Amino acid sequence: MQTKRTLKGFLAACVAVLFWMASCEVQENFKYEPSGVTGKLDMTAWEFIQTNDDFEQLESAIIRAGLQNLYQNEERTFIIPNNTAFNTYLQSGGYSSIDDIPLPILRNMLRYHIVKGRAIFTDPNIARDVPVAYETENGQNMFLSRNNNYIGLINQGTSRQWEIRTSNLEPTNGVMHAVNYIVYFSAPAVDNSEDPTLLRDTIYVLHDSYVAGHSPGDSDNSTTNYGTATTLRPKRLPASGSVDGNGTYDRKAYLMFDTDDFDKTGILVDMTVKLAVSFGRGGYAVELYNVPDNNWTETTITFANAPAPEGGRIAFAPSVNGASAMSFDITDFYKNQSPSGRISFMLDTEPWANGTDDFASKEHATLAPPMLIATLATGQNVLVVETNEQATVLNGGSFVLNDDILKVSGAEASDIIYTIETGPAKGWLVRGADILGQGGQFTQADIQSLSLLYIHDGESSGEDTLVLSAKDRTGVELEGIEVKINIQ
């Protein structure tokens, strides 16, 4: 029986080395110069996982999926989620243990964390903030890049990115990078370049401020008003066991717009809240909530009297280090609510994010104020099913949907929205970390960017069918689109 060790103790030296490399080895010409100190390990990736308590959940998952040989014999880059990552995944998916995850989904998830190729962030060919696509064992791509401190980033530039916790470990069969999350592929961020066929109408914030329940060094800020501040500074890092308001940090930002200021007419295609970023740490999500109470002003609002949001978040956006702006898509919310007059929002960060984004308020001297942007169409498109081919999957296997299987044309790919009318009966349709069932939605851009997987349940044969409808943002709709799946 092997004696296990914790990653924290085992990698203390490696972390120190990486910090020294990041702080001392960036030369004046900004080219990486090797330090001669490495994170080489005298064991395989599988042996490392087996001998470290931090990866007990991963070890159990690999054994259940029967993928030991991939971690033992193959030369790969391994993204290794720790126990924290698996516990979060289990909780969010409603699973009580690894054994509750459907085996094909578990196997596919692990295979996405194995990159075909060698990716180490001390490689001078991996440039700062330039994501490189690597094929993974499940057939999708993983984008790997680094920041200025040689800290690795996963899927930078897509709708969800992650920061690697410990990089550049070198087992005898490749490279390993430890993460605090189960990662997945998501569609690249939508290109928001101007489309001359659409109208753009922009209004600016009427009131904005942030409120603070607590900050280090101050016992209580709950009655302090920050309405004249030049930045909005949401951050949530509650103390262990505490409630919002008395953690290490607890700050939220508030925005109010008057929708009566819109003066153009047309069919609503998109509604976006856009904020200029003064500073962003990156690696977590910023969340936007609806606030039904508009009886506040930026000169009087405090943490103690701030109105509460209603329901869950209506939009979120990844914080990206170095980004100049952040946008929140509230199209569905706006169409469903059809608000008129004043409308308020609250900005918060993911709990325990331990990071902050400073957004420009309307008092900022140089950056643009918060804005609400409506994109309108003056006419309707004509949608056409251009491709609808039968897909083939091995029993217990998976395939990635692409344009060769299903393609509807007539509008921008990101504007063509599919709704699942009848879900697959013999498997699962998966996008990112989500299993899509009846009523679930995805776009042609998701298909185009290989973000959708069909995973067979491994227990049935014959044919499976997915029934979809499709519409664009102007309201044109196609019904009864059937995707046939041949199981071999």
N, C-alpha and C positions, 0 to 999 in steps of 0.2 A: 504493500500500500504506500502510495507516494505522500510525502508531506507537503501540504499546500502553504503558499505564502501569499501575502497581499500585494497587489500591484503598487500600492502606495510606498511600501518599504522597499520593494524590489527595484522600483524605477526612480528612486530618489536621485541617484547619481545621473541617470539619463536626463531627468528634468533639468538638473543643474547644468549639464552639458549643453542642452538645447538653449537654455537661457543665455549661457555664455556665448554660444555661437551666434544667437540673435543679436546680442548687445555689442559684441566685440568683433565679429567677423565680417561685418558689412563695411567694405573698403570705401575710399573716397569716390571711386568710379562706380559704386553701387553694384559691383559684381561680387557674388559669393566666393569666398576663398576657403577651401576645406581646412578644418582645424586639426585633422588627424585624430580626433576623438570620435568614436562611433557608438551606436547602440546595438552592436552585434551581440547575438545570443548564441550560446552553444547548445541549441536545441531547436526542434521543429516548432512550427506554430501550434500544432496540436499538443505537443508536450508542454509548451508554455501555458496554454489555456488550462490544461489539466492540473498544473502545479500552482495555480493562483486563485485564491478565494474570490477575488473580484470578478471572476468569470465562471462561477459555478452554474449560473443560469444558461450561459452560452454553451458550456460543456454538455449540459442536459439536453439542450436543443439540438446540438450536433449529433449526439448519440441517437436521439429519437428520430432524426431525419436520416440517419445512416450516412452521413457525409464525412466520417472520420478520415477517409483516404484523401479527400481534397485538402484537408488541413495538414495531413501528415506527409503526403508524397508529392503533391503538385507544387510547382514554382509559381507563386501568385502574390498579389498584394491583398492582404486580409484586413478588412475593416472589422474590428472586434468590439461589439457592444458589451459594456459591463453590466453588472447586476442592476444598477440604477436604471439603465436603458430598458432592460427587460421588465422590471417591475412597473415602470411607467407604461410600457406597451401593453402589458397584461391588464393593468387597471383601465386604460382607455378603451381596450377592446372587450372588456367585461369577462376576461378569462381569469380563472382562479389559479391556474398553473400552466406550465409549458404543455402538459398533456392535453389541455383543453383546446389548444390551437389546432384547427384542422391540419392534418399532416401535409397535404400539398401546399397550403399557404405557408406553413412553417418552412418547408423545404425551399420554396421559392424565395422567401424573405432572406434566408441564409445565403442562397446563391447570389442574390443581389449584392451582398456584402463581400463578395470575392471577385476581385478585379483581375482580368486576364492581362497580365503585364506587370512591370515593375514601376512603381510610382513612389519615389522618396523625395521629400520636400527640400533636401539639401542639394538636389540636382540643379545645376545652374540653368538647365534648359526649361525648368518650370518657373515661369516668370510670375511676378507679382500681379494678382488680380486678373490673370488670363486663364480661364478655365480650359482644361484639356479633356476631351471626351475619351473615356476608356470603356471597352466592352466588359460587361460582367458575365458571370456564369448563367444568369437567367435570361440573357439576350438583350437587356436594356443597357443604356449608357449610364455611367457615373462620371460627372465632371469633377475633376480635382484641380485645385489651385492652392495658392498660399497668399498670406498677407505679408506686410513689410517685415514682420518678425519671424518669418519662416514657419508660422503656424499654419497647418493645413486646413483647407476649407473644402467641404463636400457640397457639390451642386450649386456653387456660386453662380448667380445670374438666372436661376430658376425661381419658381414661386416659393421654394422652401430650401434654405441652405443651413448647414451645420458647421460648427467649428470643432476640429479634432482636439481631444483632450491631451493625448500623448502621441507624438508623431515619431516616425523613423526608427522603429524597433526592427532589427534585422535577424529573424530566425534563419536557420540553415536552408529553409525553402522559400525565401522571399522577403517580404516587408510586411510589418503590421502597424496599424494605427488604431489606437483605442478611442472610443467615443462614448458619450453619455446618453446617446439616443439610438433607437432603431431608425435607420435612415431609409429613404426611398426616393425614387425618381419622380419629378414633377415637371410639368411643361415649362419651357423657358418663359421668362417674363415677356409679356405682350409688348410688341413694338407700338408705342403710342405716337408715332409720327403722324403728321397732319394728312388727312384724307380729303382731297378737294371736293369729293361728292357729299361731304357731311358738313353740317353747321356746328360751330362751337360757340357756346354761350357761357361766360364766366362771371360769377359774382364773388365778392370778397367778404371776409368775416366781419360781422357786426360787433360782436364782443368776443374776446378771448382772454384766458388767464389760466394759471395753474394753481392748485391748492396743495398744501402739505400737511400731513398729519404728524410727521416726525422726520427729523434729519439728525445725523450724528452731531453731537455738540450742543444741540438744542433740545430742551425737555419737551416742548410742545409748541407747534406752529399752527394749531388747528384754527386759531382765530386771526391769523395773519393774512392780509390780502396782497396778492402779487399781480394785480391788474396792470401795473405800469411796467412790468418786467419785459425785457426785449426778447426773451425766449420762453418757450413752454417746455417743461421738464418732467414728463411722466417717468416714474420708476417705482417698481414694487419689489421690495425685499423684506417681507415680514420676519420678525423674530420667530424662532422655533416655538410652535404652539400658540403664537399670538394671532390676533385678528387684525384686519386692516385698520390702520390708524396709529398703531404703536410699534411697528416694526422698525428695523434699522433704517429703512426708507419707506415712505408711503406718499407718493405724489401722483396726482392725476391732473390732466389738462382738460379744459372745457372750451368748446367752440359754439358760436351761435351765428346762423346765417338767416337772411330774410329772402325766401324764395320768390317773393313778389318782385324782387329786383331783376329776375330773368325777363328778357324782353323779346326773345326769338321764339318762333313756333315751329313745330315739326314732331315727328315720331321719335320718342326717346330711345336712343340706342345705348347710351352709357351715362352714368352719373358717378363722378369721382370727387372725393375730398383729397386735395393735394396740399402738402406742407413742404416748405423749404427746410432743409436740414442744416443746422448750424454745426452740430457735432453728432456723430453716431458711432457707437462701439461695435455693433454688428453681432450676429450669432444668435438672435432670439427674435420673437415676434412682438410687434406693437399692435394693440387691439383697439377697435373703435366700437363704441356702444351708443345706442339711442337714448337720449334723455328727454322724456315727454314734457317736463316742466321747463318753460321758457321764461319764468319769472325771476330771472337773475341778471345781473350786470357785471361787467368786468371790474368795476370799482368797489363792489360790495361782496363778491363771492369769496368764501373761505372754506376750509375743510369742514368746519362745523356746520355751515348752512348750505353747502353745495347740494343741489338736487341729485337724487339717486338715478342711476340708469335703469332701463326697463329691459328685462330678459337678458339673453346671452349676447355675445358680441355679434355685430352685424357685418363686420369686415375685419381683416387683419392684413398686415404687410410685414415682410421680413426686414429686420434692421440690417443694413449692409454698410460695413465700414467704408467710408469715403463717398457714400452716395450724396448727391446734391439735393435730392427731393425724395419724398415718400408719398405714394398714392394709395388710396383705399377705395375699392370698388363697392359702391352702395346701390348699384343699379336695381337689384332684386328688391331690396328694402324700399327704395324710392317708388318703384312701380307698385308694390303692394300697399304702401301707406298713402300714396298720392298726397303728400303734405302740401299745405299752402301756408303762406305767411312765415312766421319764424320757426326754425328747427334747430335743435341743440344736439351736440354730441359730446361724449367723454372719451378721452384717450387714456389708455393704461398699458402696461407692459405685461408679458407673461409672468406669473408668480415665480420668484426665485431667479429671475433672469440675471440679477446682479449687473445690470448695464443700464445706460440711460441714453436717450436721444434728445438732443436739444433742438426744438423746432422754432423757427422764427415766428414771433408774434407780429401783430400789425404795428407794434411800436419799434420793430427792428429797423435800423437806419439803412441797411443795404440789401437785405434779403426780402424776397416777395412775401406778402402776408398770406395767411391761410386762404384757400379759395375752394369754391364749389364749382365744378366744371360739368356742364351738360353737353353731351354730344347728340345732335338731332339729325334725322334723315328727313328729306322733303318728299321722298317717294319710296316705293316698295320694290324689293328685288324679286327675281324669279329663281327658285331653288330647283336643282336637277340632281337626281341620283346618277352620278357619273360612273361609280364602280360599286358593285355589290357581289363579291365572289365568295364561294364556300371556303371556309377555313378548315384546316386539318390539325388535329392534336393527337399526340400519343396518349394512351391510357395512363392517367396519373401525371401527365406532363402539362405544359403550358405553351402558349404562343403570345406574341405581341401583336396587337392590332395595328395595321398600317393602312396607308392610302390604297394599297393594292387589294385590300379586302373590302374596305368601305370608304367611299368618298362622295360627299355631297358638295356641289359647287353652286355658285351664284352669289356668294357673299364672302367676306373675309373669313378665313378658317376659324379665327377666334370668336366670330360672331354667329357661327352655325352651332346651335345648341341641340344636342340629342337628349331625349328623355326616355328612360327605360320603361316601356309599357308592360312587358313581360320579361322577367329576368331568366337567366339560364337555370335549367332544372338539374343539370348534371355537373355543375361546377360553379365557379365564382368569377365575376368580373371585378377586377381590382385596379384602382388608381391610387398610386402612392400607398398610404397606410389604410385606405378606405375600401371596404367591400361595397360595391354599388348594387343595390337591389331595385325593386320596382319603385319608380318615382325618382330614382337617381339620375343625375345629369352629368354630361361631359361634352366637350366641344370637338370640332374637327381638328383644332389645333392640338388637342390631347392625342388624337390618333396620329396626326402628322409628326408629333415629337416622340412617338413610341411610349406614351405614358400609360397606356391601357394594356392590361394583361387578362387573358382568359386562362384560368387554372382548372383543370379537370379534377374531379373528386377521386379518381382512381378506383371507383367502385361500380361504374356503370359503363355501358357500351352503346353503340348505335349512333344516334344523331342528337345534337342539342340545338336549341333555337333561341335566339335573342330577338325580341320584337321591339322596335324603336319608333319614335316619331322624331322629326327634326324641324326646327324653326330658326329663323334668324331674328335679330333684334328689332326688325321693323314689323314683325308679326306674321310673316309668311310661314306656312307650316306644311310639312309632308307627313303623312301617316302610313302605318303598316309596313315599315321597312324591316324585313326579316334577314337576319344574319344566320346562315346555316353553318353548323360546326360538325364536321365528320370526325368521330372518335375511332382511332385505330388501336 
